[in-house]
Amino acid sequence: MKLHVSSEYSSQYTLENDLNLYCRHLTGPNSEHPFTSLEWLRCWLYGFSSYNDCCLYGLKQGESPMAVLPMVSTRVPLKHWSVSCLSYPGNGHSPRGDIPAVNAEARNELLRLAMPKLFKQSPLIVFPGLLVGSSSWQAVRHLSSDRIGIRTECRYEAPGFFINKGWGSYFSGLPKKSRDRIKNNFSRARRQGSLSHCFSDSNEDGHNSVFSQLEKIDSASWQGKAGSGLFSTSENRRFYSKLLNNKESLRSLICLTMLDQHAIAYSIALLWHDTAYILKMGYDEAYSSISPGVITSSVFFEKLDSLGVKKIDFGAGTSVEKSRWEDHRVLYDNLWLIDRKQLSGRLFSAILKYVDSKKHYLESPFDVEV
């Protein structure tokens, strides 16, 4: 098996062709989740990166793709600074990372061959959003050596719930206090005006007709005011505009809640097999007294159930709102790989250990045995 590299010096056309070759062959519509699909990576690179800042490491046996690792040049936050690195193309907009491969042997071989080349470009390599215990997580963790220090920079929980017995059965199984709260929210909203909901499906006419309403809600939401909304930055705008109008293999669904024909809340999901990945939720804070987010979620989940969805995945991070629905959580790690052979890597490791000493960790996030 041989390593093939499409570097940052390659043209966008070459990189697109190579992405197509590897992703179509190694992920495709049968992959476990959508976040390594060609369409997702295209949207991510379009929104958050420049093709001149990308490189693609692929493993082939003859002409057959065996494994692929796209990487982007970026920066990660560290206390009051930011540090340059190479990273798998993922962040809060990519709930899960992976290294697509035909088998574990090909994945391990790709990493073995690619790591020396990656470290020539940066002493810090980042793998965000790896499912703890997954084959990609294990492959990265097993790179730990005298040269490569591995740091669990962040471990986070992703809540979700199953509706495989139908929405009615799931809702009736919620605690009475939760059911009453949801019903009371609907009653309060209807006392204020005419409550209605509409759905937009990318498989039908796309989402252009609801973009202006999304933008209004987004600008009035806490995410919009904090700079993390759908359209808060030019990067977010490019990403979500391209993603939500993708009519290839990525199907997205939007639920809008209206009060007297005024849009007050939204929820966006990416549908993949029998799972709905909730990408973004928002509401106009002027209507917070009627909990429009709770109302929208309830209506949206019932709609998703009618489309054959069996599992709801909330993505990274926990919250009070998510906890009202969840029945399980899974763990993800953001892993940092540091080249201790380079002087800059050793210096960076020393800085990190100093920062850790100020946090009073009970256990060092470096090189934890697996």
Secondary structure, DSSP 8 states (H G I E B T S, - for coil): -EEEEE-TTS-HHHHHHHHHHHHHHHTGGGSSSGGGSHHHHHHHHHHH--GGGEEEEEEEETTEEEEEEEEEEEEEEETTEEEEEEE-S-STT-S-B---BSSHHHHHHHHHHHHHHHHHH-SEEEEEEEETTSHHHHHHHTT-SSSEEEEEEEEEEEEEEE-TT-HHHHHHTS-HHHHHHHHHHHHHHHHHS-EEEEEEETTTT-SGGGHHHHHHHHHHSHHHHHT-STTSSHHHHHHHHHHHT--SS-EEEEEEEEETTEEEEEEEEEEETTEEEEEEEEE-GGGGGG-HHHHHHHHHHHHHHHTT--EEE--S---HHHHTT-SEEEEEEEEEEEETTSHHHHHHHHHHHHHHHHHT-SS-SBS---
